């Protein structure tokens, strides 16, 4: 296999959903790992390695190699790879394995366009009950400031993601929330490595999130939606700059 060792992935992971903890349990072989369904363990393991780019685009993963890596039979590997194909991370080839799909320029545009549609929709849906969100979002921004101060880019990005997920979740559409999480996973794989060496990006992001909170305390949903769109456009610019 050409890619790196996925056992090294957790130190650099940027995951924001329930699979993050599962992935840590898998690679650390912590007590209780046997209680997690085998297919879920494989899914978390491979997804973590792909998002961290330990399995880069163009890598061909075989069922046998993955079964050995996680310590399971091939049946749960097949189940996990089907889920990963549905998520747009791999392409299955019968009797050959799964090809890790490379990130294409068009994918950046597609992901960010879909994010804008979901987040602006959520912004309008949460507006009547926006006051309930302000406290939770303020906590996320406080976390971002703390991680900026400590220079922890990974945790900073996790807090950033949690901020946006809180808004989408508050809109109350579980289908859109699930889709949104998958979009953010795909964005993680695109990566913005420069944020670790350009902390000015962190500062700009903190300012943008604080402005959104202040808009929630105001009386213009139009202003709030405009800030959401502008923030996503900034993320798109950063992503294109890393290609």
Steps between C-alpha positions, in 0.01 A plus 500: 500500500636838401335721766612568853421294807146587620601404851673837510188690395336604832765757592399708198132416464241772458173320561180646633258209533457180695754308293786700646487323833445164336810555288707576807375185672583290196857615452582505869350153554341635815288281731151466364594505134344157454159648589505723190352327191772382264364690199491821705860449605612454140296800387650725767853372437493552123310827516750638752794402278339652190410829670850525641636417154692198632315326217540759222288543191580230247586238763347157434387334823441125505257317725774266622735780603225684686375184668852431626554859612185510714497134598166398352365278222434628148123520540496809725767654275260475205224662706727785605624562145142523374435775756816679399397483135163654591690781672695570183837405647572183302400322178453124519642269234380137530779251572755782511418717798410861568667797336537807722351775288731796442378850580419679176463879457132451415445320831608811690241706313231237549562456873508872572189563291314228689624642831369843406157362411469309827643768728298787355187287523586421862567867572145588396346205688670577832434873487172493701678317785845647450542625856534140619799455273702797611633341821603176332670680211679735737647197677631369168665834419654511848648157427634626168671792678656265754630266228630796302693614806649154556573451131288184481379511137330158516282593798436842349356342188291260708346795689441680170315198365297464820389864467348441157358161592316660791319733262411223255387267779281773648312524170348164590542312170691180577543410133668832426706472819633159391576630152675802649724279712603303193581824317722614785676162496574547131624852568736366766659277235553803276689654787616850583851418625601864490290575805775344713764737370278801433325577830359814340243265347394401851460866594287569192286196574444605862394847387258353244340269755467778756327716239251222437421481870448876515270477197293238682449753777374756250185526291616426145491142374629637170817620676548162666462311170742737328762434767456124463545526122805723534661259746450202269640703211811568708533127571472432126776749430727335756433154358569605144821658617625166631451305177 
